[in-house]
Amino acid sequence: MKFTTAFVVLAAVLGSCYLVTAQTHNYFFGARVPYDTLVNQTSVIQTSSFLRVKSLNVEYPLKGQRGRNITAIYVYDRLGGGRGGFASITKGGIGQNFTRIHLKTQRGNGMNFQVEIYGR
């Protein structure tokens, strides 16, 4: 009986460790609908720094560009393994013609994001 209980607990712990390592930090704001076009695509890559947190803002539209109505923002974490960073919208966003997306690393890790902005 004790062996079976220990085995079940060990399996649960190992299973949860597997889920943590397979975690990604992809973010999807809004939804693409027919006739939406890709209005901006940006790749953001930063190397890791020992025990440091790095952050960066991605803005749309770029200076001198005219913004289109945003319908969806997709942020893909290409680092994977639960080591990727985090994304949040700090200005504008869905239904607006401008946005600022704040990207932040985990402590001691880098970032590798692909940001796609769709609009009409």
C-alpha positions, 0 to 999 in steps of 0.5 A, a space after each residue: 500500500 505504501 509503495 503504491 502511494 509513493 509511486 502515485 505521488 512520484 508520478 504526479 510530481 514528475 508529470 507536473 515537472 513535465 508540464 512546467 518545462 513544456 510551457 510557452 508564453 504565447 499571448 493572443 489579444 483579439 481575433 483575426 477575421 476575414 479580410 484582416 491583413 498583417 500590418 506589422 511583424 516584428 522579431 525581438 531577440 535579446 540575450 540573457 544577462 546573469 540575474 537581470 530582467 530586461 524589458 522592451 516596448 514594441 510600438 505600432 505604428 512606426 514614426 511616419 507611418 499611418 496606423 490601421 484599426 487593430 483587430 488582433 495582436 499575436 505574440 509568439 514566444 520562440 524561446 520555449 521551455 518555460 524560459 520565455 518572457 511576458 507580454 502586455 499591452 500598455 497603450 492602445 490595442 484592439 479597436 485602436 489605430 496604435 498600440 504599445 506592447 511591453 515585453 519583459 524577460 524572466 530573471 536571468 533569461 533572454 527573450 525571443 518573441 515574434 509580434 504580429 499585428 493584424 488590422 483593417 
